[in-house]
């Protein structure tokens, strides 16, 4: 997650689990549930959509348009 600039704590919050549990999944100390990958992908999709919307709003404001 560090490569994405996303702290594990934030990803854990986005998918509704404790950061320690997420760390254990990533380190191979615990086996994630079957829906783990889908939850992570959905959370990353939501984050990407929010960042895209924020950038579009910034561009409109910089261009003199309404936010």
Buried (B, 14 or more C-beta within 10 A) or exposed (E): BEEEEBEBBBBBBBBEBEBEBBBBBEEEEEEBEEEBEEBBEEBBEEBEEEEEEEEEEEEEEEEEEEE
